[in-house]
Amino acid sequence: MKKTFLKLLEIVLKGLAKATLEKYDPQIIGITGSVGKSSTKEAVLSVLKTKKSVRANRGNLNNELGLPLTILGDYDYYREDSKRKTGFWFKVIFEAVAGLLKRRKDYPEVLVLEYGANKPGDIEYLLEIAKPDISIITAISETPVHVEFYPNPEALAREKSRLVSALSAKGTAILNFDDNIVMDMKEKTRGRIITFGFKEGADIRAVNFENQSDGLRPIGLSFKMEHKGSAVPVRMSNIFGRSYVYNMLAAAAVGLKNNLNLVEIASALMLYRPLPGRMRLIKGEKNTWILDDTYNAAPASTEEALEALKSLPAKRKVAVLGDMAQLGEYSVQSHEAVGKKAAGIADIIVTVGAKARFIAEAGRKKGFPKDNIYTFDNSDNAKTIVEEIIKEGDLILIKGSQVTRMEKIVMEIMAEPEKAKDLLVRQYGRWLGEYYIDM
């Protein structure tokens, strides 16, 4: 019964979304990639909303139900009605039909949409609903996430590349210059190409990047953003890592395409509020600091998080690392690579999950002290021991895929757990045990 209802709902939402786009004709900015989609979306939103009316996916609404839902209205699907009653969907359908019968004055000029790809055909289906005017590919990397559901990484890259091949000749592809797999997509689009990255040759480039600190207190990141001979400084508090810079550079490309200049873009990025669980700094108990990167994990993002940990001062550095999911045949080697890297950076390694044990084992083989490695099956078992392990002056990186629920460990050791609802990921709906219809 539930499957039948969801299939029917999918068909109805698809039709209503296509009709809505035809009626209101907003500029559509599509975002895909293996990492950084949501953070890039938020950066784009921050840049454009200073000049235009903009709507973006709430949360992670990037699939066959979530994308049309965003097109139809500014619905916070998870938090406004976490029980997902049937009445919610009737409300959506009623309001969508009303918007088609009578023109809505508040419909946004721009839609910023994530295009998720968990299995073959996902992006092609979403493109049947909404073809973008601007397509952003954040990053793919050699071992991308979700590759478990594809025959090989090349097949996943082809799936993601559909977002640029769908562009018209008037469209724009915004590509990560530092990612070879992404740059190979430039041959697949008829549109204009704008590149971003750290390497020389990128159209929009970051230089002088630094994770900053004041003594043992991490501060944030800074860099200069260059474009056609001009440069502006950008500084952000309480966030860290090159990943954020990529997000902001991609957003800058969208801003330039929408006739903003670099100074306006840099000012707008000051309003950028990163999402919970994306390399954000949280005060820990015992006078410690937490790098909360618990939203999700992939090999590239985990290694980047470890680089941030390496760059910041601390009395001790603690890496709490969970499973990286959906890597298929690349799982063992990817976890081992993370373990080798962590062994050269951290003073203590804590692993969570069966796959993450390969992180611990690789650390041991690298010569990391056995007494400083702790392994746990799940975050519930790990959280109290982590609390016992940490000491004043520690800097603690906590990262893992969603299935490991690493935010539970952050909750256990954060100095102000009463702020968890505002600071941590998955503090709503199904994650708190409420009834839900699975999407």
N, C-alpha and C positions, 0 to 999 in steps of 0.2 A: 504493500500500500504506500509506504513512504517513498520507495523508488519511483513508483508511478507518479506520485504527486510532484516529486522533484523534477522528473523528466518533463512533465507538462509545464511546470513553472519555468523551466529553462527555455522552452519553446516560446512561451508567452513573453518572458522578459526580453528575449532576443528580438522579437518582432517589435515590441514597444520601444526598445532602445534604438533600433534602426530608424524607426519612424520619427523619434524625437530628434535624432541627429539630422535627419533630412529637413525637419522643420526649422531648427534653430541654428544649424550650420556653425558650430563653434570650431575654433582652432583646436586640433587634437595633438597632444604631445604624448607619444608612446615611449615607454621605458621597459627594457628587458635586460637580461644578463644573469650571470650565476650568483653575483653578490652585489649589494649596494643599491638595489632597485628602490626600496622604500626611503632610504636616506637621500638618494638623488631626487626622488619625488618631492620630499620636504624642502630640499634646497631650491628646486625649481619653483615651488609654490612661494617660497619666501621672496625670490627675485621678482616674479611676475605680479604678485598681488599688490605691489607698490604702484603699478600702472594700470592693471586690468582686473576685471572680476574673474576669479579663477576657482575651479573646484578640482580636487584631487581625491583619489581613493582614500577612504578612511581605513585605518588598520592595514590589513593585507588582502583587500578585496580585489583580487587580480585574476579570478577564474571565471567559469561560465555563468555563475550567478553574481559574483561580486562586481565584475566589470560593467554589465548592464545596469546593475543597481546604482552604481556611481553615476552613470549617464542619466538615469531617471531622476535622481535626487541626492541631496546631501545627507545620506543616511549613515548613521553610526550603527551599523548592523549588530555588532557585538554588544556594545555598551548600552544602547537605548532599549533593546529588547533581547537580552541575553538568552531568554527561554525560547525565542524564535517561534512564537505562537503563529498559527495560521493567519490570524487576524492581521499580523504585521504585513504579510504579503498581499492581502486584499487591500490594505491601505496603500501600499506601493502601486499596485495596479490601478486603483481608483484615481490616485493623484497623477499617474502617468497619462491615463486617458483624458483627464481634465486638462492637462497641459497640452494635449494634442488638439482638443476642441477649442480651447481659448488660449491665446498666446500669453505665456508667463513673462512678466517684465524682469524677473530676477534670474532668468537662466544665464549661466556664466558665459563670458566671451571665450574662455579657454578651459579645456578639460585636460588634466594631467593624469594619465592612466598607466598603471603597471600592467604588463602582459606576462602572466605566469606560464611556465612550461614544465609541468611535472611528467608529462608523457607525450609521445608523438601525436601530432595533430592539434595540440592545445592552442598554439599561437595562430594556426590557420583558422581555427574556429573563432577565436576572438577577433581576427581581422575581418571575418565575415560580418561582424557587428560594427566595428569601428576601425577604419584605416587612418593612420596618423598623417599629419602634415609634417611633423618633426619626429624622428625616431632616434632614441638614445640607446646605445649599447654600452652598458657600464663596464663589464669585464666578463671574460669566459674562463681564461686560464687553462693550463694543460690538463688539470684534473678538476673539472667543474662539478658542482653539486647536481643532483638529480640524474647523474649519468647512469645510475643503477637501472633506470627505466628505458634506457636507449642502448642500442647495440654497441656503440662506441662514442667517444667524445665528439668525433666529427659529426655524428648524426645529431647530437644535441646542438652543436654549433650551427648546423644547417637549419634546425628548427628556429633558433633565435634569429638567424639572419633573415627570416621571412619578414621581420619587422622593417628591414631596410629595403628589401626587394619589393615590398608592397607600396613604396613611396612613388608618387607621380614625379614627373620631371620638375615640377615646381616645389617638391618637397626637399627636406634637409635631413641628412644622416649625420648624427653627432657621435663620433667614434673614439674609443680609447686608443690613443696613439701608442701607448706602452704595451698593449696587448696584441701580440701578433695574430692571434686567431680572430680578434675583432677587426683588425686592419685588413685581413683577407676579405672581409665583407664589402670593402669599397668597390669591388668589381661587380657587386650584385645590385647596385642601386642606380636609378636614373637621376636621382636628385643630387643637389649640391652636398659636398662633404665638408664638415668642420671637425677638426681633431683636437683632442685635449690630452694633457699628460705632463710628465716631468721631463721627458726626453727632448733634446733639441730637435726642432722640426715640427713640433706640435703647434697648431694654430693658436691655441690658448694654453699657456705653459705656466707651471708653478716652479719657482726658484727660491732658494734660501729657506727651504722648509725646516722647521724646528719644533720638536716637542719641548715646551718650556716648563721650568720649575723655579721655585723660590726656596732654596734650601732643600728640605725633604718634602715640601709641599708642591705637588704638580699644579701647574697653572692652566695650560692649554696649548694650542698650536698657533703657529704663525708662518706666513709665507708671503711671497710677492707673486701677483698674478700679472703675466705679461701677454700683450696682444698687439701685434703690428707696431712694435717699438715703444708702446706705452706700458707703464707698470703701476700697480697700486698695491699697497700693503693690505693684508687681511689677517685679523687676529680673532681667535675664538677661545672662549674660556671653558674649562672643565671638559673638553673633548680632546682626543689624541689619535694620532695615526694618519698615515698617508691616505688611507681609504676615504677619510672625510674630504681631503683635498680634491680627490677625483670627483666626488659628488658635487663640490662647489664649482669646479672647473666646467663640468657638464652643464650645470645650471647657468653659469656665465655665458656659455655658448647659446643657450636658449634666450638669455637676456639680450645678447648682441643681435640675435636674429629678430628680436622684437623691439629693436631700436633703442635699447638702453646703452649707456656708455659704461666704461669700466668703473668710474667713480660711483655711479648710481648702483651698479651691481654690487660693489664692495660694501656700500652702505646698507643695501637690502640684505646682504648675507649676515650682517650683524643681528638681524631679526630671526635668523635661522635657529630653530630650537630642535636639536637632535632628538630622535625618538628614544624611548627607554631601551636599555640593553644593547646599545650600539656604542661601545667604547666610551661610556660616560663615567666621570669621576664621582664617587660616592664616599662620604666619610664613614670609616669603619670604626668599630669599637676598639678599645685599647690604643687609641691614637694611631690608627692605621688608615691607609687609603686603599680604596677598591677601584680597579678598572673594570667596570661592569660591561661585559661584552657577551651577555647571556642570551641574546635573541636567537642566534643561530651560529653555525660553524661550518666552514669549508676549509680545505687545506690552505688556500691562498689567504683567506681572511685570518686564519689562526696564526699563520706565520707572520702576517703583518701586525697582529696584536702582540706577538712576542717581540717584534722589533720595537714597538712602542714601549714595552716593559723594559727592554734593554736600554733604551735611550734616557730613561728617567732615573734619578738618584733615589736610593732607599737604603736603610740599614740591611734589610733582607728583601729579596724578591721571591714571591711565592706564585707559582703557576698552577692554577686549579683548572684542569682541562678534561672535558667530557668527550664522549663519542662524537665523531663526525659522521652523520648518517648519509645514506643514499649514494655511496661511492662505489658500490658494486665490487668488481674485481680489483679496483684500485684502493680498496679500504686498508688493507694491511700495510702496503708500502707508504700510503699517505700518513697513517698514524705513526709509523716508524720515523718518517722524515720529520714530523713535528717533535717526536721524542728526542731526536738528535739535536734539533735546534734548541729545544727547551733546556737540554742538559748544558748548553753553553751559555745560558742566560740566567736561569733561575737558581736560587739557593735551595728551594724546596719544590718538589713536584708532587701534585696530588692528581690522581686520575679517577674518573667516574665513568663506569660502564664497561661492558665486556670488550668492546673494540678499543677503548682507550688504554687497556692493559698493554697494547702494543707500544703505546707511548712510553709507558713505564719501563717495559723491557728494553726498548731501544736506548733509553737513558742509562740503564744499567750497563749495557754493552759499551756505551760511550765512556764509561768510567765514573758515572755520577754515583755518589755515595748511596748505598742501599738504605741506610738509616734515614735518609732524607727523601725517600720515595714512599708515598702512601697510595694504596689502590682500594677502590670501593665499587660495589656493584651499582649503587644508585646514589642520588643526591641526598636522600633522607638519611642514609647511613653515613655519608661524608660530612654533613654540615656540622655536627657537634664536635667531631674530631678536628675539623678545620678551625673551629672556634678555639679549641684548646691549643692548637699549633701556633697560631699567629701571636706576634709580640709587637710591642710599641715600635713604631718606625717602619713596619713592614709595608710594602706595596704589593697588593694582591691582584693578579689578573684572574678573572673567572670567565670561562668561555666554554661553550658546548652547543651541540644541536638541540633543537627544541625538545626532542624526546627525552633528553637527560634532565630537563627542568633545573638547570643550574642556578636560576634565580632564587631557588630555595636556600642555597648556600649564602647568597648575598643577603637575603632576609635574615638569616641567622647571625651574621656578623656585622651588619650595618649599624651605625651608631644610633640611627633614628628609625627603627622599624615601623613606627606609626606613619611614616611617609611612604611606605612601600607602594600604596595604590598609585601614587603620583610618579614614583621614581623607577619602579620595576616593571618588567614585562609580565604578561599573562596574569594580571590581577583582576580577571573578570570571567564571566560565563563558564564555559566548560572547564577551564583551568581551575576554577574554584569548586567544581563538582556539580554545577547546575545542569539541568536538563537542556539538551540542545539537539537540533537536527544537523547531522554532520554534512558539511559542504564537500 
